[in-house]
Amino acid sequence: MSSAFAHSPHEGSDYIGPATIIVRGTEIPAQVEIKGYREPIDGIYRWIGRIEPNDALTEILAGEQRTKATIRTEHSARPAYLGDPDPWNRYRIIGKSTPPYHVPTELSEVE
């Protein structure tokens, strides 16, 4: 991803793009930014991110601070939790284990 700035806050993201957020059986199209990492203490792969401001999501969540959801991208769909919104109305995404985007597993994919 190119940026006009020397250091973009997005350069460490693993996935930036479209997703479908499924909450209480309702599918909501959204734009997400997600980053994942392997937690060295327990060995679990965790992924976190933000959902761009989305009026439909705000309406269905109605102020709840931790809601089960499914995040679906073109790669796969995975269970997650949606946290409370930040001051810019971007909801947090919290997931663990396999993420809903491709993670390189071969050395040839990262070289």
Phi and psi restraints in degrees (range 20) as a CNS / XPLOR table:
assign (resid 1 and name C) (resid 2 and name N)
       (resid 2 and name CA) (resid 2 and name C) 1.0 -93.4 20.0 2
assign (resid 2 and name N) (resid 2 and name CA)
       (resid 2 and name C) (resid 3 and name N) 1.0 154.7 20.0 2
assign (resid 2 and name C) (resid 3 and name N)
       (resid 3 and name CA) (resid 3 and name C) 1.0 -145.3 20.0 2
assign (resid 3 and name N) (resid 3 and name CA)
       (resid 3 and name C) (resid 4 and name N) 1.0 152.4 20.0 2
assign (resid 3 and name C) (resid 4 and name N)
       (resid 4 and name CA) (resid 4 and name C) 1.0 -76.3 20.0 2
assign (resid 4 and name N) (resid 4 and name CA)
       (resid 4 and name C) (resid 5 and name N) 1.0 -12.9 20.0 2
assign (resid 4 and name C) (resid 5 and name N)
       (resid 5 and name CA) (resid 5 and name C) 1.0 -103.6 20.0 2
assign (resid 5 and name N) (resid 5 and name CA)
       (resid 5 and name C) (resid 6 and name N) 1.0 152.8 20.0 2
assign (resid 5 and name C) (resid 6 and name N)
       (resid 6 and name CA) (resid 6 and name C) 1.0 -61.1 20.0 2
assign (resid 6 and name N) (resid 6 and name CA)
       (resid 6 and name C) (resid 7 and name N) 1.0 -39.9 20.0 2
assign (resid 6 and name C) (resid 7 and name N)
       (resid 7 and name CA) (resid 7 and name C) 1.0 -127.8 20.0 2
assign (resid 7 and name N) (resid 7 and name CA)
       (resid 7 and name C) (resid 8 and name N) 1.0 109.8 20.0 2
assign (resid 7 and name C) (resid 8 and name N)
       (resid 8 and name CA) (resid 8 and name C) 1.0 -87.2 20.0 2
assign (resid 8 and name N) (resid 8 and name CA)
       (resid 8 and name C) (resid 9 and name N) 1.0 138.2 20.0 2
assign (resid 8 and name C) (resid 9 and name N)
       (resid 9 and name CA) (resid 9 and name C) 1.0 -67.6 20.0 2
assign (resid 9 and name N) (resid 9 and name CA)
       (resid 9 and name C) (resid 10 and name N) 1.0 -9.0 20.0 2
assign (resid 9 and name C) (resid 10 and name N)
       (resid 10 and name CA) (resid 10 and name C) 1.0 -98.6 20.0 2
assign (resid 10 and name N) (resid 10 and name CA)
       (resid 10 and name C) (resid 11 and name N) 1.0 -6.8 20.0 2
assign (resid 10 and name C) (resid 11 and name N)
       (resid 11 and name CA) (resid 11 and name C) 1.0 -66.2 20.0 2
assign (resid 11 and name N) (resid 11 and name CA)
       (resid 11 and name C) (resid 12 and name N) 1.0 -19.6 20.0 2
assign (resid 11 and name C) (resid 12 and name N)
       (resid 12 and name CA) (resid 12 and name C) 1.0 -92.3 20.0 2
assign (resid 12 and name N) (resid 12 and name CA)
       (resid 12 and name C) (resid 13 and name N) 1.0 1.6 20.0 2
assign (resid 12 and name C) (resid 13 and name N)
       (resid 13 and name CA) (resid 13 and name C) 1.0 -74.4 20.0 2
assign (resid 13 and name N) (resid 13 and name CA)
       (resid 13 and name C) (resid 14 and name N) 1.0 144.5 20.0 2
assign (resid 13 and name C) (resid 14 and name N)
       (resid 14 and name CA) (resid 14 and name C) 1.0 -91.0 20.0 2
assign (resid 14 and name N) (resid 14 and name CA)
       (resid 14 and name C) (resid 15 and name N) 1.0 -28.5 20.0 2
assign (resid 14 and name C) (resid 15 and name N)
       (resid 15 and name CA) (resid 15 and name C) 1.0 -147.0 20.0 2
assign (resid 15 and name N) (resid 15 and name CA)
       (resid 15 and name C) (resid 16 and name N) 1.0 126.2 20.0 2
assign (resid 15 and name C) (resid 16 and name N)
       (resid 16 and name CA) (resid 16 and name C) 1.0 -131.3 20.0 2
assign (resid 16 and name N) (resid 16 and name CA)
       (resid 16 and name C) (resid 17 and name N) 1.0 118.8 20.0 2
assign (resid 16 and name C) (resid 17 and name N)
       (resid 17 and name CA) (resid 17 and name C) 1.0 165.2 20.0 2
assign (resid 17 and name N) (resid 17 and name CA)
       (resid 17 and name C) (resid 18 and name N) 1.0 -165.1 20.0 2
assign (resid 17 and name C) (resid 18 and name N)
       (resid 18 and name CA) (resid 18 and name C) 1.0 -74.1 20.0 2
assign (resid 18 and name N) (resid 18 and name CA)
       (resid 18 and name C) (resid 19 and name N) 1.0 148.3 20.0 2
assign (resid 18 and name C) (resid 19 and name N)
       (resid 19 and name CA) (resid 19 and name C) 1.0 -152.6 20.0 2
assign (resid 19 and name N) (resid 19 and name CA)
       (resid 19 and name C) (resid 20 and name N) 1.0 161.9 20.0 2
assign (resid 19 and name C) (resid 20 and name N)
       (resid 20 and name CA) (resid 20 and name C) 1.0 -112.3 20.0 2
assign (resid 20 and name N) (resid 20 and name CA)
       (resid 20 and name C) (resid 21 and name N) 1.0 126.0 20.0 2
assign (resid 20 and name C) (resid 21 and name N)
       (resid 21 and name CA) (resid 21 and name C) 1.0 -98.5 20.0 2
assign (resid 21 and name N) (resid 21 and name CA)
       (resid 21 and name C) (resid 22 and name N) 1.0 122.3 20.0 2
assign (resid 21 and name C) (resid 22 and name N)
       (resid 22 and name CA) (resid 22 and name C) 1.0 -108.0 20.0 2
assign (resid 22 and name N) (resid 22 and name CA)
       (resid 22 and name C) (resid 23 and name N) 1.0 114.1 20.0 2
assign (resid 22 and name C) (resid 23 and name N)
       (resid 23 and name CA) (resid 23 and name C) 1.0 -129.1 20.0 2
assign (resid 23 and name N) (resid 23 and name CA)
       (resid 23 and name C) (resid 24 and name N) 1.0 124.2 20.0 2
assign (resid 23 and name C) (resid 24 and name N)
       (resid 24 and name CA) (resid 24 and name C) 1.0 51.7 20.0 2
assign (resid 24 and name N) (resid 24 and name CA)
       (resid 24 and name C) (resid 25 and name N) 1.0 38.2 20.0 2
assign (resid 24 and name C) (resid 25 and name N)
       (resid 25 and name CA) (resid 25 and name C) 1.0 81.4 20.0 2
assign (resid 25 and name N) (resid 25 and name CA)
       (resid 25 and name C) (resid 26 and name N) 1.0 -0.4 20.0 2
assign (resid 25 and name C) (resid 26 and name N)
       (resid 26 and name CA) (resid 26 and name C) 1.0 -101.3 20.0 2
assign (resid 26 and name N) (resid 26 and name CA)
       (resid 26 and name C) (resid 27 and name N) 1.0 129.8 20.0 2
assign (resid 26 and name C) (resid 27 and name N)
       (resid 27 and name CA) (resid 27 and name C) 1.0 -94.9 20.0 2
assign (resid 27 and name N) (resid 27 and name CA)
       (resid 27 and name C) (resid 28 and name N) 1.0 125.2 20.0 2
assign (resid 27 and name C) (resid 28 and name N)
       (resid 28 and name CA) (resid 28 and name C) 1.0 -122.7 20.0 2
assign (resid 28 and name N) (resid 28 and name CA)
       (resid 28 and name C) (resid 29 and name N) 1.0 115.8 20.0 2
assign (resid 28 and name C) (resid 29 and name N)
       (resid 29 and name CA) (resid 29 and name C) 1.0 -68.8 20.0 2
assign (resid 29 and name N) (resid 29 and name CA)
       (resid 29 and name C) (resid 30 and name N) 1.0 140.0 20.0 2
assign (resid 29 and name C) (resid 30 and name N)
       (resid 30 and name CA) (resid 30 and name C) 1.0 -154.0 20.0 2
assign (resid 30 and name N) (resid 30 and name CA)
       (resid 30 and name C) (resid 31 and name N) 1.0 169.5 20.0 2
assign (resid 30 and name C) (resid 31 and name N)
       (resid 31 and name CA) (resid 31 and name C) 1.0 -110.5 20.0 2
assign (resid 31 and name N) (resid 31 and name CA)
       (resid 31 and name C) (resid 32 and name N) 1.0 132.1 20.0 2
assign (resid 31 and name C) (resid 32 and name N)
       (resid 32 and name CA) (resid 32 and name C) 1.0 -128.1 20.0 2
assign (resid 32 and name N) (resid 32 and name CA)
       (resid 32 and name C) (resid 33 and name N) 1.0 160.1 20.0 2
assign (resid 32 and name C) (resid 33 and name N)
       (resid 33 and name CA) (resid 33 and name C) 1.0 -133.9 20.0 2
assign (resid 33 and name N) (resid 33 and name CA)
       (resid 33 and name C) (resid 34 and name N) 1.0 122.8 20.0 2
assign (resid 33 and name C) (resid 34 and name N)
       (resid 34 and name CA) (resid 34 and name C) 1.0 -132.8 20.0 2
assign (resid 34 and name N) (resid 34 and name CA)
       (resid 34 and name C) (resid 35 and name N) 1.0 143.7 20.0 2
assign (resid 34 and name C) (resid 35 and name N)
       (resid 35 and name CA) (resid 35 and name C) 1.0 -132.4 20.0 2
assign (resid 35 and name N) (resid 35 and name CA)
       (resid 35 and name C) (resid 36 and name N) 1.0 139.3 20.0 2
assign (resid 35 and name C) (resid 36 and name N)
       (resid 36 and name CA) (resid 36 and name C) 1.0 -123.3 20.0 2
assign (resid 36 and name N) (resid 36 and name CA)
       (resid 36 and name C) (resid 37 and name N) 1.0 159.4 20.0 2
assign (resid 36 and name C) (resid 37 and name N)
       (resid 37 and name CA) (resid 37 and name C) 1.0 -157.9 20.0 2
assign (resid 37 and name N) (resid 37 and name CA)
       (resid 37 and name C) (resid 38 and name N) 1.0 152.6 20.0 2
assign (resid 37 and name C) (resid 38 and name N)
       (resid 38 and name CA) (resid 38 and name C) 1.0 -88.5 20.0 2
assign (resid 38 and name N) (resid 38 and name CA)
       (resid 38 and name C) (resid 39 and name N) 1.0 123.1 20.0 2
assign (resid 38 and name C) (resid 39 and name N)
       (resid 39 and name CA) (resid 39 and name C) 1.0 -76.4 20.0 2
assign (resid 39 and name N) (resid 39 and name CA)
       (resid 39 and name C) (resid 40 and name N) 1.0 117.8 20.0 2
assign (resid 39 and name C) (resid 40 and name N)
       (resid 40 and name CA) (resid 40 and name C) 1.0 -68.1 20.0 2
assign (resid 40 and name N) (resid 40 and name CA)
       (resid 40 and name C) (resid 41 and name N) 1.0 -26.1 20.0 2
assign (resid 40 and name C) (resid 41 and name N)
       (resid 41 and name CA) (resid 41 and name C) 1.0 -70.3 20.0 2
assign (resid 41 and name N) (resid 41 and name CA)
       (resid 41 and name C) (resid 42 and name N) 1.0 -49.1 20.0 2
assign (resid 41 and name C) (resid 42 and name N)
       (resid 42 and name CA) (resid 42 and name C) 1.0 -108.9 20.0 2
assign (resid 42 and name N) (resid 42 and name CA)
       (resid 42 and name C) (resid 43 and name N) 1.0 -6.3 20.0 2
assign (resid 42 and name C) (resid 43 and name N)
       (resid 43 and name CA) (resid 43 and name C) 1.0 77.7 20.0 2
assign (resid 43 and name N) (resid 43 and name CA)
       (resid 43 and name C) (resid 44 and name N) 1.0 5.7 20.0 2
assign (resid 43 and name C) (resid 44 and name N)
       (resid 44 and name CA) (resid 44 and name C) 1.0 -85.7 20.0 2
assign (resid 44 and name N) (resid 44 and name CA)
       (resid 44 and name C) (resid 45 and name N) 1.0 136.7 20.0 2
assign (resid 44 and name C) (resid 45 and name N)
       (resid 45 and name CA) (resid 45 and name C) 1.0 -80.4 20.0 2
assign (resid 45 and name N) (resid 45 and name CA)
       (resid 45 and name C) (resid 46 and name N) 1.0 122.8 20.0 2
assign (resid 45 and name C) (resid 46 and name N)
       (resid 46 and name CA) (resid 46 and name C) 1.0 -116.2 20.0 2
assign (resid 46 and name N) (resid 46 and name CA)
       (resid 46 and name C) (resid 47 and name N) 1.0 146.8 20.0 2
assign (resid 46 and name C) (resid 47 and name N)
       (resid 47 and name CA) (resid 47 and name C) 1.0 -136.0 20.0 2
assign (resid 47 and name N) (resid 47 and name CA)
       (resid 47 and name C) (resid 48 and name N) 1.0 140.0 20.0 2
assign (resid 47 and name C) (resid 48 and name N)
       (resid 48 and name CA) (resid 48 and name C) 1.0 -136.7 20.0 2
assign (resid 48 and name N) (resid 48 and name CA)
       (resid 48 and name C) (resid 49 and name N) 1.0 159.0 20.0 2
assign (resid 48 and name C) (resid 49 and name N)
       (resid 49 and name CA) (resid 49 and name C) 1.0 -178.6 20.0 2
assign (resid 49 and name N) (resid 49 and name CA)
       (resid 49 and name C) (resid 50 and name N) 1.0 -165.4 20.0 2
assign (resid 49 and name C) (resid 50 and name N)
       (resid 50 and name CA) (resid 50 and name C) 1.0 -135.7 20.0 2
assign (resid 50 and name N) (resid 50 and name CA)
       (resid 50 and name C) (resid 51 and name N) 1.0 150.7 20.0 2
assign (resid 50 and name C) (resid 51 and name N)
       (resid 51 and name CA) (resid 51 and name C) 1.0 -107.1 20.0 2
assign (resid 51 and name N) (resid 51 and name CA)
       (resid 51 and name C) (resid 52 and name N) 1.0 129.7 20.0 2
assign (resid 51 and name C) (resid 52 and name N)
       (resid 52 and name CA) (resid 52 and name C) 1.0 -56.9 20.0 2
assign (resid 52 and name N) (resid 52 and name CA)
       (resid 52 and name C) (resid 53 and name N) 1.0 151.9 20.0 2
assign (resid 52 and name C) (resid 53 and name N)
       (resid 53 and name CA) (resid 53 and name C) 1.0 -47.5 20.0 2
assign (resid 53 and name N) (resid 53 and name CA)
       (resid 53 and name C) (resid 54 and name N) 1.0 133.5 20.0 2
assign (resid 53 and name C) (resid 54 and name N)
       (resid 54 and name CA) (resid 54 and name C) 1.0 -147.7 20.0 2
assign (resid 54 and name N) (resid 54 and name CA)
       (resid 54 and name C) (resid 55 and name N) 1.0 109.9 20.0 2
assign (resid 54 and name C) (resid 55 and name N)
       (resid 55 and name CA) (resid 55 and name C) 1.0 -61.1 20.0 2
assign (resid 55 and name N) (resid 55 and name CA)
       (resid 55 and name C) (resid 56 and name N) 1.0 -39.1 20.0 2
assign (resid 55 and name C) (resid 56 and name N)
       (resid 56 and name CA) (resid 56 and name C) 1.0 -63.9 20.0 2
assign (resid 56 and name N) (resid 56 and name CA)
       (resid 56 and name C) (resid 57 and name N) 1.0 -40.1 20.0 2
assign (resid 56 and name C) (resid 57 and name N)
       (resid 57 and name CA) (resid 57 and name C) 1.0 -67.7 20.0 2
assign (resid 57 and name N) (resid 57 and name CA)
       (resid 57 and name C) (resid 58 and name N) 1.0 -43.9 20.0 2
assign (resid 57 and name C) (resid 58 and name N)
       (resid 58 and name CA) (resid 58 and name C) 1.0 -58.0 20.0 2
assign (resid 58 and name N) (resid 58 and name CA)
       (resid 58 and name C) (resid 59 and name N) 1.0 -41.6 20.0 2
assign (resid 58 and name C) (resid 59 and name N)
       (resid 59 and name CA) (resid 59 and name C) 1.0 -66.1 20.0 2
assign (resid 59 and name N) (resid 59 and name CA)
       (resid 59 and name C) (resid 60 and name N) 1.0 -44.4 20.0 2
assign (resid 59 and name C) (resid 60 and name N)
       (resid 60 and name CA) (resid 60 and name C) 1.0 -73.3 20.0 2
assign (resid 60 and name N) (resid 60 and name CA)
       (resid 60 and name C) (resid 61 and name N) 1.0 -31.0 20.0 2
assign (resid 60 and name C) (resid 61 and name N)
       (resid 61 and name CA) (resid 61 and name C) 1.0 -79.0 20.0 2
assign (resid 61 and name N) (resid 61 and name CA)
       (resid 61 and name C) (resid 62 and name N) 1.0 -28.3 20.0 2
assign (resid 61 and name C) (resid 62 and name N)
       (resid 62 and name CA) (resid 62 and name C) 1.0 46.3 20.0 2
assign (resid 62 and name N) (resid 62 and name CA)
       (resid 62 and name C) (resid 63 and name N) 1.0 45.2 20.0 2
assign (resid 62 and name C) (resid 63 and name N)
       (resid 63 and name CA) (resid 63 and name C) 1.0 84.7 20.0 2
assign (resid 63 and name N) (resid 63 and name CA)
       (resid 63 and name C) (resid 64 and name N) 1.0 -0.3 20.0 2
assign (resid 63 and name C) (resid 64 and name N)
       (resid 64 and name CA) (resid 64 and name C) 1.0 -63.0 20.0 2
assign (resid 64 and name N) (resid 64 and name CA)
       (resid 64 and name C) (resid 65 and name N) 1.0 147.0 20.0 2
assign (resid 64 and name C) (resid 65 and name N)
       (resid 65 and name CA) (resid 65 and name C) 1.0 -103.3 20.0 2
assign (resid 65 and name N) (resid 65 and name CA)
       (resid 65 and name C) (resid 66 and name N) 1.0 -13.0 20.0 2
assign (resid 65 and name C) (resid 66 and name N)
       (resid 66 and name CA) (resid 66 and name C) 1.0 -150.8 20.0 2
assign (resid 66 and name N) (resid 66 and name CA)
       (resid 66 and name C) (resid 67 and name N) 1.0 109.0 20.0 2
assign (resid 66 and name C) (resid 67 and name N)
       (resid 67 and name CA) (resid 67 and name C) 1.0 -129.3 20.0 2
assign (resid 67 and name N) (resid 67 and name CA)
       (resid 67 and name C) (resid 68 and name N) 1.0 132.8 20.0 2
assign (resid 67 and name C) (resid 68 and name N)
       (resid 68 and name CA) (resid 68 and name C) 1.0 -68.5 20.0 2
assign (resid 68 and name N) (resid 68 and name CA)
       (resid 68 and name C) (resid 69 and name N) 1.0 141.1 20.0 2
assign (resid 68 and name C) (resid 69 and name N)
       (resid 69 and name CA) (resid 69 and name C) 1.0 -152.9 20.0 2
assign (resid 69 and name N) (resid 69 and name CA)
       (resid 69 and name C) (resid 70 and name N) 1.0 171.8 20.0 2
assign (resid 69 and name C) (resid 70 and name N)
       (resid 70 and name CA) (resid 70 and name C) 1.0 -121.4 20.0 2
assign (resid 70 and name N) (resid 70 and name CA)
       (resid 70 and name C) (resid 71 and name N) 1.0 133.4 20.0 2
assign (resid 70 and name C) (resid 71 and name N)
       (resid 71 and name CA) (resid 71 and name C) 1.0 -105.3 20.0 2
assign (resid 71 and name N) (resid 71 and name CA)
       (resid 71 and name C) (resid 72 and name N) 1.0 120.5 20.0 2
assign (resid 71 and name C) (resid 72 and name N)
       (resid 72 and name CA) (resid 72 and name C) 1.0 -118.9 20.0 2
assign (resid 72 and name N) (resid 72 and name CA)
       (resid 72 and name C) (resid 73 and name N) 1.0 128.1 20.0 2
assign (resid 72 and name C) (resid 73 and name N)
       (resid 73 and name CA) (resid 73 and name C) 1.0 -119.1 20.0 2
assign (resid 73 and name N) (resid 73 and name CA)
       (resid 73 and name C) (resid 74 and name N) 1.0 -177.1 20.0 2
assign (resid 73 and name C) (resid 74 and name N)
       (resid 74 and name CA) (resid 74 and name C) 1.0 -65.9 20.0 2
assign (resid 74 and name N) (resid 74 and name CA)
       (resid 74 and name C) (resid 75 and name N) 1.0 -18.2 20.0 2
assign (resid 74 and name C) (resid 75 and name N)
       (resid 75 and name CA) (resid 75 and name C) 1.0 -82.8 20.0 2
assign (resid 75 and name N) (resid 75 and name CA)
       (resid 75 and name C) (resid 76 and name N) 1.0 -48.5 20.0 2
assign (resid 75 and name C) (resid 76 and name N)
       (resid 76 and name CA) (resid 76 and name C) 1.0 -171.4 20.0 2
assign (resid 76 and name N) (resid 76 and name CA)
       (resid 76 and name C) (resid 77 and name N) 1.0 179.4 20.0 2
assign (resid 76 and name C) (resid 77 and name N)
       (resid 77 and name CA) (resid 77 and name C) 1.0 -125.3 20.0 2
assign (resid 77 and name N) (resid 77 and name CA)
       (resid 77 and name C) (resid 78 and name N) 1.0 137.5 20.0 2
assign (resid 77 and name C) (resid 78 and name N)
       (resid 78 and name CA) (resid 78 and name C) 1.0 -140.3 20.0 2
assign (resid 78 and name N) (resid 78 and name CA)
       (resid 78 and name C) (resid 79 and name N) 1.0 147.6 20.0 2
assign (resid 78 and name C) (resid 79 and name N)
       (resid 79 and name CA) (resid 79 and name C) 1.0 -71.3 20.0 2
assign (resid 79 and name N) (resid 79 and name CA)
       (resid 79 and name C) (resid 80 and name N) 1.0 149.6 20.0 2
assign (resid 79 and name C) (resid 80 and name N)
       (resid 80 and name CA) (resid 80 and name C) 1.0 -157.4 20.0 2
assign (resid 80 and name N) (resid 80 and name CA)
       (resid 80 and name C) (resid 81 and name N) 1.0 178.1 20.0 2
assign (resid 80 and name C) (resid 81 and name N)
       (resid 81 and name CA) (resid 81 and name C) 1.0 -118.4 20.0 2
assign (resid 81 and name N) (resid 81 and name CA)
       (resid 81 and name C) (resid 82 and name N) 1.0 145.7 20.0 2
assign (resid 81 and name C) (resid 82 and name N)
       (resid 82 and name CA) (resid 82 and name C) 1.0 -104.3 20.0 2
assign (resid 82 and name N) (resid 82 and name CA)
       (resid 82 and name C) (resid 83 and name N) 1.0 127.4 20.0 2
assign (resid 82 and name C) (resid 83 and name N)
       (resid 83 and name CA) (resid 83 and name C) 1.0 -92.0 20.0 2
assign (resid 83 and name N) (resid 83 and name CA)
       (resid 83 and name C) (resid 84 and name N) 1.0 -172.2 20.0 2
assign (resid 83 and name C) (resid 84 and name N)
       (resid 84 and name CA) (resid 84 and name C) 1.0 -70.8 20.0 2
assign (resid 84 and name N) (resid 84 and name CA)
       (resid 84 and name C) (resid 85 and name N) 1.0 157.4 20.0 2
assign (resid 84 and name C) (resid 85 and name N)
       (resid 85 and name CA) (resid 85 and name C) 1.0 -76.5 20.0 2
assign (resid 85 and name N) (resid 85 and name CA)
       (resid 85 and name C) (resid 86 and name N) 1.0 151.6 20.0 2
assign (resid 85 and name C) (resid 86 and name N)
       (resid 86 and name CA) (resid 86 and name C) 1.0 -82.7 20.0 2
assign (resid 86 and name N) (resid 86 and name CA)
       (resid 86 and name C) (resid 87 and name N) 1.0 179.9 20.0 2
assign (resid 86 and name C) (resid 87 and name N)
       (resid 87 and name CA) (resid 87 and name C) 1.0 -59.9 20.0 2
assign (resid 87 and name N) (resid 87 and name CA)
       (resid 87 and name C) (resid 88 and name N) 1.0 -16.4 20.0 2
assign (resid 87 and name C) (resid 88 and name N)
       (resid 88 and name CA) (resid 88 and name C) 1.0 -100.5 20.0 2
assign (resid 88 and name N) (resid 88 and name CA)
       (resid 88 and name C) (resid 89 and name N) 1.0 12.2 20.0 2
assign (resid 88 and name C) (resid 89 and name N)
       (resid 89 and name CA) (resid 89 and name C) 1.0 65.8 20.0 2
assign (resid 89 and name N) (resid 89 and name CA)
       (resid 89 and name C) (resid 90 and name N) 1.0 31.0 20.0 2
assign (resid 89 and name C) (resid 90 and name N)
       (resid 90 and name CA) (resid 90 and name C) 1.0 -98.8 20.0 2
assign (resid 90 and name N) (resid 90 and name CA)
       (resid 90 and name C) (resid 91 and name N) 1.0 118.6 20.0 2
assign (resid 90 and name C) (resid 91 and name N)
       (resid 91 and name CA) (resid 91 and name C) 1.0 -78.0 20.0 2
assign (resid 91 and name N) (resid 91 and name CA)
       (resid 91 and name C) (resid 92 and name N) 1.0 142.1 20.0 2
assign (resid 91 and name C) (resid 92 and name N)
       (resid 92 and name CA) (resid 92 and name C) 1.0 -78.2 20.0 2
assign (resid 92 and name N) (resid 92 and name CA)
       (resid 92 and name C) (resid 93 and name N) 1.0 145.9 20.0 2
assign (resid 92 and name C) (resid 93 and name N)
       (resid 93 and name CA) (resid 93 and name C) 1.0 -114.2 20.0 2
assign (resid 93 and name N) (resid 93 and name CA)
       (resid 93 and name C) (resid 94 and name N) 1.0 132.4 20.0 2
assign (resid 93 and name C) (resid 94 and name N)
       (resid 94 and name CA) (resid 94 and name C) 1.0 -132.9 20.0 2
assign (resid 94 and name N) (resid 94 and name CA)
       (resid 94 and name C) (resid 95 and name N) 1.0 121.7 20.0 2
assign (resid 94 and name C) (resid 95 and name N)
       (resid 95 and name CA) (resid 95 and name C) 1.0 -142.9 20.0 2
assign (resid 95 and name N) (resid 95 and name CA)
       (resid 95 and name C) (resid 96 and name N) 1.0 165.3 20.0 2
assign (resid 95 and name C) (resid 96 and name N)
       (resid 96 and name CA) (resid 96 and name C) 1.0 -144.0 20.0 2
assign (resid 96 and name N) (resid 96 and name CA)
       (resid 96 and name C) (resid 97 and name N) 1.0 160.6 20.0 2
assign (resid 96 and name C) (resid 97 and name N)
       (resid 97 and name CA) (resid 97 and name C) 1.0 77.7 20.0 2
assign (resid 97 and name N) (resid 97 and name CA)
       (resid 97 and name C) (resid 98 and name N) 1.0 -148.1 20.0 2
assign (resid 97 and name C) (resid 98 and name N)
       (resid 98 and name CA) (resid 98 and name C) 1.0 -63.7 20.0 2
assign (resid 98 and name N) (resid 98 and name CA)
       (resid 98 and name C) (resid 99 and name N) 1.0 126.7 20.0 2
assign (resid 98 and name C) (resid 99 and name N)
       (resid 99 and name CA) (resid 99 and name C) 1.0 -82.3 20.0 2
assign (resid 99 and name N) (resid 99 and name CA)
       (resid 99 and name C) (resid 100 and name N) 1.0 169.3 20.0 2
assign (resid 99 and name C) (resid 100 and name N)
       (resid 100 and name CA) (resid 100 and name C) 1.0 -84.9 20.0 2
assign (resid 100 and name N) (resid 100 and name CA)
       (resid 100 and name C) (resid 101 and name N) 1.0 23.8 20.0 2
assign (resid 100 and name C) (resid 101 and name N)
       (resid 101 and name CA) (resid 101 and name C) 1.0 -140.9 20.0 2
assign (resid 101 and name N) (resid 101 and name CA)
       (resid 101 and name C) (resid 102 and name N) 1.0 164.1 20.0 2
assign (resid 101 and name C) (resid 102 and name N)
       (resid 102 and name CA) (resid 102 and name C) 1.0 -69.4 20.0 2
assign (resid 102 and name N) (resid 102 and name CA)
       (resid 102 and name C) (resid 103 and name N) 1.0 133.2 20.0 2
assign (resid 102 and name C) (resid 103 and name N)
       (resid 103 and name CA) (resid 103 and name C) 1.0 -115.7 20.0 2
assign (resid 103 and name N) (resid 103 and name CA)
       (resid 103 and name C) (resid 104 and name N) 1.0 122.1 20.0 2
assign (resid 103 and name C) (resid 104 and name N)
       (resid 104 and name CA) (resid 104 and name C) 1.0 -59.4 20.0 2
assign (resid 104 and name N) (resid 104 and name CA)
       (resid 104 and name C) (resid 105 and name N) 1.0 132.4 20.0 2
assign (resid 104 and name C) (resid 105 and name N)
       (resid 105 and name CA) (resid 105 and name C) 1.0 -121.6 20.0 2
assign (resid 105 and name N) (resid 105 and name CA)
       (resid 105 and name C) (resid 106 and name N) 1.0 -5.8 20.0 2
assign (resid 105 and name C) (resid 106 and name N)
       (resid 106 and name CA) (resid 106 and name C) 1.0 -112.7 20.0 2
assign (resid 106 and name N) (resid 106 and name CA)
       (resid 106 and name C) (resid 107 and name N) 1.0 141.7 20.0 2
assign (resid 106 and name C) (resid 107 and name N)
       (resid 107 and name CA) (resid 107 and name C) 1.0 -57.0 20.0 2
assign (resid 107 and name N) (resid 107 and name CA)
       (resid 107 and name C) (resid 108 and name N) 1.0 -36.0 20.0 2
assign (resid 107 and name C) (resid 108 and name N)
       (resid 108 and name CA) (resid 108 and name C) 1.0 -63.8 20.0 2
assign (resid 108 and name N) (resid 108 and name CA)
       (resid 108 and name C) (resid 109 and name N) 1.0 -22.0 20.0 2
assign (resid 108 and name C) (resid 109 and name N)
       (resid 109 and name CA) (resid 109 and name C) 1.0 -78.3 20.0 2
assign (resid 109 and name N) (resid 109 and name CA)
       (resid 109 and name C) (resid 110 and name N) 1.0 -19.6 20.0 2
assign (resid 109 and name C) (resid 110 and name N)
       (resid 110 and name CA) (resid 110 and name C) 1.0 -111.4 20.0 2
assign (resid 110 and name N) (resid 110 and name CA)
       (resid 110 and name C) (resid 111 and name N) 1.0 -6.2 20.0 2
